[in-house]
Amino acid sequence: MKIMRNITRKMNNINRLFTLLLVFSIINLSAPHVTYSKTISSNTNYSLENISIARSDDIQWVFKEIDGKLYKRLYNYTTHEWIGDWILVG
């Protein structure tokens, strides 16, 4: 009987630890992350030709239903092109 109580206590401790880790992970992922960029001083001459801006394509899944079956396919909204073939989802 003592062994069962010890096992139960250990399992409760493991469950509490797992719950705490899960809560802290959710809080950490939902918290906003702030980054600061270096300000350009007015004494320096910069032309727009020398400044490059990194941009990425806007790629999203598009879904459609055919004969009661759901399909998905990637679409690049930046270049207005399809990526890959239709994939059966379910």
N, C-alpha and C positions, 0 to 999 in steps of 0.2 A: 504494500500500500504506500510505503514511503517513497519507493522508486517512482510510482505513478505520479505522486505529488511533485516530485522533483522534475519529472519530464514535463508535466503540465506547466510548472513555473517557467521552465526554460522556453517552452513553446510560446507562452504569453509574452515573455521578454522579447523573443524573436519577432512576434507579431507587432509589438509596440515599436520596436526598432524599424521594422519595415514600413509601418504606417508613418512614422516620423520622417523617414527618408523620402517617402512618396510625397508627403506634404511639403517638405522643404524643396524638393525637385520642382514641384508644380509652382511654388512661389517664385523660385529662381527663374523658371522659364517664362513666367508671365510678367516679371518685373521688367520695366523698360531699361534698355542699355543705352547710355548716352556716350557719344564720342564728340570730341571737340576738334575742329580743324584749325590750322594755323591761319591767322588773319594776315592779309596782304597789306603791307604798309603803303601809305600814299607816296612815300619817297621813291619807291621802285616803279619803274615803267614796265608794265606787262602789256603785251598785245594779245588779242584774242587768238591769233594764229598759234601762239606758243602754249596755250592752255588746252589740255586735252581732258575730256570728260569721259569716264568709263561708263558704258551703257551695256545693258544686257537685253537679249531678246525677251519679249513677253510670250512665253510658251505655256499653254494651258490645255487641260483635257477637255475634249468636246464629247458629249454623250448623245447617242440616238438609240431609238428602239425600233427593231425590225421584227415583225411577227412575234411580238411579246418577249423578245430577247434583247437585253441591253448590251450595247457595244460602246467602246471608247476609242478615241484616237487623239494624238497630240496635234495641236495647231499652233503655228507661230504667228501671233497677231502682229508682230513687227514687220515681217516680210510677206504676210498673207499667204503662207504656204503650209500644206499638210506635211506632217512628219510621220513616217511609218504607215502601217496599215491599220484597219479597224481590228480591235481586239474584243473578243467575246468576254463580257463581264459576268453575265449570269442571266 
